Amino acid sequence: MGSTRKAGRPKVPAADRILRAASEMFYREGIRAVGVDAIAAKADVTKKSLYDNFGSKDALIAAYLRARDERWRTWLLDTVDRQGGTAKERLLSTFDALAEWMKHENPRGCGFVNAAAELPHDGHPARAVVMDQKQWLRGYLAELAAEGGAADPESLAEQLMILHEGANVANSLDISANAAQRAREIASFLVTDLR
């Protein structure tokens, strides 16, 4: 029996196709600019299928951000683990991870900051995902700072977080060539006394 599927095209469940299409479109075009009709068309599903799988556009936005967060966390942790070294060296390698991420995944700036700008109301389900992502990164930086013997790991983590976010903005606006590398250079002064 023959298949109606196009040759060479893997069969992907509808929810995966919807999330992939939404993720690409939300990041590239903006959350508010993309409607469910366009997402359904790109994913080659019906609007009913989109709503059956995600319930609402707001829930789909939150799913997009959760998937992006998972990819970023994996990227960051893998890079830091691969480079290894002391806590100080691992803190600095978070900027190396950011530089590569910005090159491959973040040409329009931080997807979480972009989403927060488009969704200013605290009650939106995506806002919780954005805040969780930022708190996780700050917590991770604080853990590394504490491991390295920082006198005030939370304060150092806040400073490093500001450098991460500033590098994202500077990169997306073409304000600074190699923004993450410049942020890493500044960070190296902040972590001088760590081990």
Secondary structure by P-SEA (a helix, b strand, c coil): cccccccccccccaaaaaaaaaaaaaaacccccccaaaaaaaacccaaaaaaacccaaaaaaaaaaaaaaaaaaaaaaaaaaacccaaaaaaaaaaaaaaaaacccccccaaaaaaaaccccccaaaaaaaaaaaaaaaaaaaaaaaaccccaaaaaaaaaaaaaaaaaaaaaccccaaaaaaaaaaaaaacccc
